[in-house]
Amino acid sequence: MSVHLLVDFGSTYTKLVAVDLEKEEIVGTSRSMTTVKTDVLEGFNLALEKLEKAHPDMGEITAISACSSAAGGLKMAAIGLVEELTAEAAKRACLGAGALVNHVYSHHLSKKEIKELKQANIDIILLAGGTDGGNKECIIHNAKKLAEAKLDVPVIVAGNKDAEDEIDEIFAAAGTEYYIVDNVMPKLRELHVESAKEVIRKIFITKIIEGKGIKKAEQKTGEIIMPTPEAVLQAAELLAKGHEDEEGLGELMVIDIGGATTDVHTIGRGLPKRTEVILKGLQEPFAKRTVEGDLGVRHSANALLSIVSPFGFRKYYREPDAEEDDKLDDDFFENGVKKRQEQIDYLPESDEEKAFDRALARICTDYSMSRHVGSVEVVHTPLGNMYYQTGKDLTSMKYVIGTGGVLIFNEDAKAILREVQHKSDKKLELRPTDSEFLIDEMYIMSAMGLLGQKHPKLALKLLKRHLR
Amino acid sequence: MHTVVIGVIGADVHAVGNKIIEHVLKKHGFNVVNIGVLSSQEDFINAAIETDAKAILVSSLYGHGEMDCKYMKENCEEAGLGHVKLYVGGNIVVGKQDFKEVEARFKKMGFDRVYPPGADIEEAAEQLKEDLGSP
């Protein structure tokens, strides 16, 4: 028997999934706290012990693959020219590679912005700007500013190819670590992120995990091949597309609610469904990921309360059809939030506390959906009403899959996912309307993304078997 | 090769003339960035910034062009595109008006060239070459 072990060094937990390659089944899973501050292998060994104890007849581990989002994950800054065009394209490249992007800059970098970058503790900078043959003055200016700043952060240059040679000289002379790749927006509104993503992953594997103290794990686990969010995105893509004669599920969405962030992945074109709808803005990636840094059920719980206010919170806390409950005062919400923020590994016991977690997760789902999906705007023309669509039309998504601790361990997870369809009162959002909900009960999405690198068909089979 | 941005402004969906303009300008050796119909001033300006365009050619056929083009020159200047040539053409005003007056109004709004309904795009292409000089 040969077992492939899949490891996810998460921000809170190190999670293991053991897959028997011959029997084509999951032997077992286990987890332990991530111990990145002392020695990341402590947590790994503990989890492995647990796994071996629970499954003493588990076969020999012949291969290990790992992904990581520990020690803050991969933090990137995206720089472009026009906010809605190359800056957005650069941001999407970072997100697609599994990064967290809290800093996005457009046009000429100012001193203030350079200072911000210095203090931001960024792992990689992605520098874009201009279509091929288009504006090169701005990206060259920004390259000079970055070179002068001596940031000690690798820079990936993915802008106007006409500016490449000059930027090459600037960074070489300054001793900046830099990589020149294809333009993220070679033609107006055309998105091209693959080559940037590839280099991001390469830098992540070789350098970033070392700085975060995770490199040590490689003695045991072999190369850590990607950031966890990218593994989830790859699993989602595999599940949607299928592999050889094993059919996929078609267009789908994955919502991953974590302690600090909420990720939404959609696989699908999301093109307009009607002829009178005209698509606006930058091209959308087929596999799209957005991540919300202010939506999470532990580290970010306080931010949630300020987004919705205690009054709004009540709506999410109540059972969908229940009457208004005046007994709950604002302190109840504030204390609940505080408790979760202080104790990030808190697990709810009572029904009341479980309902509280559910409310937090519902807010995360509703708001992350609002920011992920496209929307339509009506334009009145002499030829009748026409519609602009920005972003993806996800109304006919077939499946919505939930993952992340709060969804997996909540008994009423599908009630949380139903927020996906929550009608917005602000604009015409193109949310899924009639999808089937599935839960990643065994918490295997990221593991299957890893397994899929070598055994795509098996990973696909296991995903189809275990998502319910 | 000079880059020019073309498109149809406002809530106007006339797509055929837009394609003809693209075709002719390409034949004349321009790098044409066509942002298509239903385009806002912002779309024109953003496209011109990223592609380093030397001219913006605005089309309008539905009669409301004058409103859609209001402050376009000022917005270009605001975006650092003061040097970019601005052309406009089509049925750009409401009803039938004396073209001399229309032209004067649009020139005052900051447009460099103004074309009446049925203007020949070949002619405009020649004038564009004249205005932009050799690349």
Contacts between the chains, C-beta under 8 A, distances in Angstrom:
chain1	res1	chain2	res2	distance
A	81	B	49	6.2
A	81	B	50	5.7
A	82	B	46	4.6
A	82	B	49	5.3
A	82	B	50	5.5
A	84	B	46	6.2
A	85	B	46	5.8
A	85	B	50	5.1
A	86	B	50	6.1
A	129	B	50	8.0
A	130	B	50	5.9
A	130	B	51	7.7
A	130	B	52	6.8
A	131	B	33	7.9
A	131	B	50	5.2
A	131	B	51	5.0
A	133	B	1	7.9
A	133	B	3	6.8
A	133	B	31	6.7
A	133	B	51	7.3
A	133	B	52	7.6
A	134	B	3	6.9
A	134	B	50	5.2
A	134	B	51	3.9
A	134	B	52	4.5
A	134	B	53	8.0
A	135	B	49	6.2
A	135	B	50	6.0
A	135	B	51	7.1
A	135	B	52	4.2
A	136	B	52	7.3
A	137	B	52	7.9
A	185	B	50	7.2
A	188	B	33	5.3
A	188	B	35	7.1
A	188	B	47	5.4
A	188	B	50	6.3
A	188	B	51	6.0
A	278	B	13	7.8
A	278	B	36	8.0
A	278	B	37	7.1
A	278	B	38	5.2
A	280	B	38	7.6
A	280	B	43	7.7
A	379	B	11	4.7
A	379	B	38	6.7
A	380	B	11	6.6
A	381	B	11	4.1
A	381	B	12	6.9
A	381	B	13	6.2
A	381	B	62	7.2
A	382	B	11	7.8
A	382	B	62	5.3
A	382	B	63	7.5
A	383	B	13	6.0
A	383	B	62	8.0
A	386	B	11	6.8
A	386	B	13	6.2
A	386	B	38	6.7
A	388	B	38	6.6
